Every structure is written in structure tokens, then in C-alpha cells.
Amino acid sequence: MVEDSVVFIGKKPFMNYVTGVVMQFNSGVKKVTIKARGKYISRAVDVAEVVRNRFVQDVKLNGIKIASEEFDAEDGKKIRISTIEVTLAKD
């Protein structure tokens, strides 16, 4: 049995991510980490809150990690993109 799982947030409809996290918990996973970068950070937070408050009542916030990644742009400049990891855990 898998102990933890990762859901990456992107362009898909919001409820696809909520459903994905809920399905992970229903399949027996104890921890799910929701990861996002840049403009999708707020969506990751919303997914975590909807899962906790509406779908899986016995899930607790286990941790939040924030960071930034640096990339080389095509024009040679450095670009910094913020990242977040929200970890939810089931008892």
C-alpha cells in the first residue's frame, strides 16, 4: 500500500484536483501533498481547504512548505517562480 501521494496543480478544472485528492484518501493513502507553482498557488490552497472542509472531515493540515525556483529565461535572464507544498494527512 502506498503511504503518500502527490497531486500537481495546473490548468485543469478546479474540481478535478479536489476529486483527485479525495480519491487518493479513499484508496487508503495516509498523506497527500498538493504542489503548485506561480499563479496556481492560490488554487492549491483552495483545493486543500475544500477537501478538508467539505469532503474528507478527518483530514488535518500536516504541513506547508514554500520556496522559490530559479530558471533561465530564453533571453538569458534569471526568473524566480514561487512554489508551495500543502500536505494533508489522515489519522
C-alpha positions in Angstrom: 0.0 0.0 0.0 1.3 3.5 -0.9 1.8 5.7 2.2 1.6 9.1 0.5 0.8 10.6 -2.8 1.4 13.9 -4.8 -1.1 16.0 -6.8 0.3 18.7 -9.0 -2.0 21.7 -9.6 -2.2 23.2 -13.1 -4.7 24.2 -15.8 -7.4 21.6 -15.4 -10.8 22.4 -13.8 -10.6 23.0 -10.0 -12.9 20.1 -9.1 -10.6 17.6 -11.0 -7.9 18.3 -8.3 -10.4 18.1 -5.4 -11.6 14.8 -6.8 -8.1 13.5 -7.3 -7.1 14.2 -3.6 -10.4 12.7 -2.3 -9.8 9.6 -4.4 -6.3 9.2 -3.0 -7.6 9.3 0.6 -10.4 6.9 -0.3 -7.9 4.4 -1.7 -6.1 4.2 1.6 -3.4 6.8 1.2 -2.5 8.4 4.6 -0.8 11.6 3.2 -1.4 13.6 0.1 0.9 16.5 -0.9 -0.6 19.2 -3.1 2.1 21.0 -5.1 1.8 24.2 -7.2 4.0 26.9 -8.7 3.4 30.5 -9.6 -0.2 31.6 -10.4 -1.5 28.2 -9.3 -0.5 28.6 -5.7 -3.9 30.1 -4.7 -5.7 27.2 -6.4 -3.6 24.7 -4.4 -4.6 26.4 -1.2 -8.3 26.3 -2.3 -8.1 22.6 -3.2 -6.7 21.8 0.2 -9.4 23.8 2.0 -12.3 22.4 0.0 -11.0 18.8 0.6 -10.6 19.5 4.4 -13.9 21.3 4.9 -16.3 19.7 2.6 -15.2 16.2 1.5 -12.9 14.5 4.0 -13.7 15.7 7.5 -11.0 13.7 9.3 -8.1 15.1 7.3 -5.7 17.5 9.0 -3.2 20.0 7.7 0.2 18.3 8.2 2.5 21.0 6.8 3.1 23.8 4.4 6.4 24.3 2.6 7.1 27.4 0.5 10.1 28.0 -1.7 11.2 29.6 -5.0 12.9 28.1 -8.0 15.2 29.9 -10.4 15.1 29.3 -14.1 17.0 30.7 -17.1 14.7 32.5 -19.5 15.1 32.4 -23.2 16.6 35.9 -23.2 19.3 34.9 -20.7 17.7 36.5 -17.7 17.0 34.6 -14.5 13.4 34.1 -13.5 12.2 33.2 -10.0 9.0 31.3 -9.5 7.4 30.7 -6.1 6.3 27.2 -5.1 4.1 25.7 -2.4 3.6 22.2 -1.0 0.5 21.6 1.2 0.5 18.3 2.9 -2.8 16.8 4.2 -2.8 13.7 6.5 -5.5 11.3 7.6 -5.3 9.8 11.1 
